[in-house]
């Protein structure tokens, strides 16, 4: 049975290579050598395993069935789970760790691996419930041990997925910080009114790219958590960023355009908590647009009224006319 199982993996090695865009090898490669998971491959392997369990039912005597079914399940998890899926994730995590921070981070590879791995876990869970559990229920000890073994494997994969996602989040936020750092010191003290700055456009375009990748590869709550963490980090980044620029009245108009651009991008995330944060950020931009005599009204109305004046003070100080206002 083991020979049949491993030979099946080798049979689909070339197909896996073609799916992932790799150069064809002289001989079929095992998943361990490929280091890349495939849902299509897993579907076929689980189908083989279902047939193996069925044959096990036919050939095993009653008391032997839990033991043999358990052995088949452990073989599946060890071969496909530990040596294939976990190994692939370790490779991708290492690649993410060693990625060049000076380059636009790769989103497709790690997020597609997360997508595939999540579906493989779901597939294995369904297979376990429908094929394995009915075959091992006659032995409480075997049942308990097998459930623990399967859960430990699931936890190990989920841990790696969380590590990988955090690597991607770190890469995204670091790249956004690098783009913001390109903004020039006098961008908000121009001689005449301008449009949206280059660094703002770059950040906006990159955020849209992140959102598109997250929507494509991350399901439901996972995608929302991923985008929320990035959005919250970027919001905090912007709050610190705008404490560094002296803003003239004309610069305030440019700043308002920049903040409106960010707000527009964040609405594509469709996450209410982030929308609220960036609405507040847009209101913060009004501190630099209104005339001095209207400043108190702006501070005491809308979203800014909920913020302590001591937290707004660092931004008020960056108005080019702050000293002339005598405050």
C-alpha positions in Angstrom: 0.0 0.0 0.0 2.8 2.5 0.9 4.5 1.7 -2.4 1.3 2.4 -4.3 0.8 5.7 -2.3 4.3 7.1 -2.9 4.3 6.0 -6.5 1.1 8.0 -7.0 2.8 11.1 -5.7 5.6 10.6 -8.2 3.1 10.1 -11.0 1.7 13.6 -10.5 5.1 15.3 -10.0 5.2 16.5 -13.6 1.7 17.8 -13.4 2.6 19.8 -10.2 5.6 21.2 -11.9 3.5 22.4 -14.9 0.9 24.0 -12.6 3.5 26.0 -10.7 5.3 27.2 -13.8 8.5 25.3 -13.2 10.8 23.9 -15.8 10.1 20.2 -16.6 12.5 17.8 -14.9 14.2 14.8 -16.4 12.3 12.6 -14.0 9.1 13.0 -12.0 9.8 14.9 -8.7 8.4 14.1 -5.3 6.5 16.9 -3.5 9.4 17.1 -1.1 11.7 18.0 -4.0 9.2 20.4 -5.5 8.4 22.1 -2.2 5.1 23.4 -3.6 1.6 22.3 -2.7 -1.3 21.7 -5.1 -5.0 21.2 -4.3 -5.5 19.3 -7.5 -2.8 16.8 -6.5 -4.3 16.5 -3.0 -7.7 15.7 -4.4 -6.4 12.9 -6.4 -4.2 11.6 -3.6 -7.2 11.7 -1.2 -9.2 9.8 -3.8 -6.5 7.1 -3.8 -6.6 7.1 0.0 -10.4 6.7 0.1 -10.0 3.6 -2.1 -7.3 2.3 0.2 -9.6 2.7 3.3 -12.4 0.9 1.4 -10.1 -2.0 0.6 -9.0 -2.0 4.2 -12.6 -2.5 5.2 -13.0 -5.4 2.9 -9.7 -7.2 3.8 -9.5 -6.5 7.6 -11.2 -8.5 10.2 -13.4 -6.5 12.6 -11.0 -5.9 15.4 -8.1 -5.1 13.0 -9.9 -2.4 11.1 -9.3 0.5 13.5 -5.6 -0.3 13.7 -5.1 -0.6 9.9 -7.3 2.5 9.1 -5.3 4.4 11.7 -2.0 3.3 10.1 -3.3 4.4 6.6 -4.3 7.8 8.0 -0.9 8.4 9.7 0.8 7.5 6.4 -1.3 10.1 4.6 -0.6 12.8 7.2 3.1 12.0 7.4 3.7 11.7 3.7 1.5 14.5 2.4 1.1 16.6 5.5 4.5 16.7 7.3 6.9 15.9 4.4 5.0 17.8 1.7 2.8 20.6 3.1 4.8 21.6 6.2 8.0 21.4 4.2 6.6 23.6 1.5 5.5 26.2 4.0 8.9 26.2 5.7 10.5 27.0 2.3 8.1 29.8 1.6 8.6 31.3 5.1 12.3 31.2 4.6 12.0 32.9 1.2 9.8 35.6 2.8 12.3 36.1 5.6 15.2 36.5 3.1 13.4 38.7 0.6 15.2 41.9 -0.5 13.5 44.8 1.5 14.5 47.2 -1.3 12.1 45.5 -3.8 8.3 45.6 -4.0 7.3 42.5 -1.9 6.0 39.4 -3.6 2.4 38.9 -2.5 1.3 36.2 -5.0 3.6 33.4 -3.9 3.0 33.5 -0.1 -0.7 34.3 -0.3 -1.4 31.6 -2.9 0.4 29.1 -0.7 -1.8 30.1 2.2 -4.9 29.7 0.0 -3.8 26.3 -1.2 -2.8 25.1 2.2 -6.1 26.2 3.8 -8.0 24.2 1.2 -5.8 21.2 1.7 -6.5 21.3 5.4 -10.2 21.5 4.7 -10.0 18.6 2.3 -8.1 16.4 4.8 -10.5 17.3 7.6 -13.5 16.3 5.5 -11.7 13.0 4.5 -10.9 12.3 8.1 -14.5 12.8 9.2 -16.1 10.8 6.4 -13.6 8.0 5.8 -11.3 7.6 8.8 -13.5 8.2 11.8 -16.1 5.6 10.9 -13.3 3.0 10.5 -11.8 3.7 13.9 -14.8 4.2 16.2 -14.8 0.6 17.4 -11.5 1.2 19.3 -11.8 4.2 21.7 -8.0 4.2 22.3 -7.2 4.2 18.6 -9.9 6.9 18.0 -8.5 9.1 20.7 -4.9 8.8 19.6 -5.8 9.4 15.9 -7.8 12.5 16.7 -4.8 13.9 18.7 -2.4 13.0 16.0 -4.5 14.7 13.3 -5.1 17.8 15.5 -1.4 18.2 16.2 -0.7 18.2 12.5 -3.5 20.7 11.8 -2.1 23.0 14.6 1.4 22.7 13.2 0.3 23.8 9.7 -1.9 26.6 11.1 1.1 27.9 13.1 3.1 28.0 9.9 0.3 29.8 8.0 0.1 32.4 10.8 3.9 32.9 10.7 3.8 33.3 6.9 1.0 35.8 7.0 2.8 37.8 9.6 5.9 37.9 7.3 3.7 39.2 4.5 2.1 41.8 6.7 5.6 43.0 7.9 6.8 43.1 4.3 3.8 45.2 3.3 4.1 47.7 6.1 7.8 48.0 5.7 7.3 48.8 2.0 4.6 51.3 2.8 7.0 53.0 5.2 9.7 53.1 2.5 7.3 54.7 0.1 6.3 57.3 2.6 9.9 58.1 3.4 10.3 59.3 -0.2 8.0 62.2 0.4 9.9 65.5 0.3 10.2 67.8 3.2 8.7 70.8 1.5 5.8 68.9 -0.3 3.3 70.7 1.9 4.9 74.2 1.6 4.7 74.6 -2.2 4.8 77.9 -4.1 1.5 76.9 -5.8 -1.2 74.3 -5.5 -0.4 70.9 -6.9 -2.0 67.4 -7.2 -1.5 64.2 -5.3 2.1 63.5 -4.5 4.2 60.8 -6.1 4.7 58.9 -2.8 0.9 59.1 -2.1 0.1 57.6 -5.5 2.7 54.8 -5.0 1.2 54.0 -1.6 -2.4 54.0 -2.9 -1.5 51.8 -5.9 0.3 49.4 -3.6 -2.6 49.2 -1.2 -5.0 48.4 -4.0 -2.6 45.7 -5.1 -2.6 44.3 -1.5 -6.4 44.4 -1.4 -6.7 42.6 -4.7 -4.3 39.8 -3.6 -6.1 39.4 -0.3 -9.5 39.2 -1.9 -8.2 36.6 -4.3 -6.3 34.3 -2.0 -7.6 34.8 1.5 -11.1 33.6 2.5 -13.6 35.5 4.6 -12.4 36.3 8.1 -8.7 35.5 7.3 -8.8 38.2 4.6 -10.5 40.7 6.8 -8.0 40.2 9.6 -5.1 40.5 7.2 -6.3 43.7 5.7 -7.3 45.2 9.0 -3.9 44.7 10.5 -2.3 46.3 7.4 -4.8 49.2 7.5 -4.4 49.9 11.2 -0.6 49.8 10.8 -0.7 52.2 7.9 -3.1 54.5 9.7 -0.7 54.7 12.7 2.1 55.3 10.2 0.3 58.2 8.7 -0.4 59.8 12.0 3.3 59.8 12.8 4.2 60.8 9.3 2.2 64.0 9.3 3.8 65.2 12.5 7.0 65.8 10.5 5.8 68.3 7.9 5.2 72.0 8.2 2.0 72.8 6.2 1.1 76.0 4.6 -2.5 76.9 3.5 -1.8 75.8 0.0 0.0 72.7 1.3 -3.1 72.0 3.4 -5.1 71.7 0.2 -2.6 69.2 -1.1 -2.6 67.3 2.2 -6.4 67.1 2.0 -6.2 65.6 -1.5 -3.6 63.1 -0.2 -5.8 62.0 2.7 -8.9 61.8 0.5 -6.9 59.5 -1.8 -6.0 57.2 1.1 -9.6 57.3 2.3 -10.9 56.3 -1.2 -8.4 53.4 -1.4 -9.4 52.1 2.1 -13.1 52.0 1.1 -12.2 49.2 -1.3 -11.2 47.1 1.6 -14.9 47.1 2.7 -14.0 47.0 6.4 -16.1 49.5 8.5 -13.5 49.8 11.3 -10.8 51.0 8.8 -13.3 53.3 7.0 -14.0 55.0 10.3 -10.2 55.4 11.1 -9.5 57.0 7.7 -12.6 59.2 7.9 -11.0 60.6 11.0 -7.7 61.1 9.2 -9.5 63.1 6.5 -11.0 65.3 9.2 -7.5 65.8 10.6 -6.5 67.3 7.3 -9.0 70.1 7.9 -6.8 71.4 10.7 -4.4 72.7 7.9 -7.1 74.1 5.6 -9.3 76.3 7.7 -8.4 79.8 8.5 -7.0 80.6 12.0 -10.3 82.1 13.3 -12.2 78.9 12.4 -9.8 76.4 13.9 -11.5 76.2 17.3 -14.8 75.3 15.6 -13.1 72.5 13.6 -11.4 71.1 16.7 -14.7 71.0 18.6 -16.9 69.4 15.9 -17.1 66.1 14.1 -14.7 63.3 14.7 -12.0 65.6 16.0 -14.2 66.6 19.0 -13.7 63.0 20.3 -10.0 63.4 20.4 -8.1 65.1 23.3 -6.6 68.4 22.4 -3.2 67.2 23.6 -3.2 64.6 20.8 -4.1 67.2 18.2 -1.5 69.7 19.3 1.5 68.1 17.4 -0.5 68.6 14.2 -1.6 72.1 15.0 2.0 73.1 15.6 2.9 72.1 12.1 0.6 74.8 10.6 2.9 77.3 8.9 1.1 80.2 10.6 1.0 78.6 14.1 3.6 81.0 15.5 1.8 84.0 14.1 -1.4 82.9 15.7 0.3 83.5 19.1 -0.4 80.1 20.5 
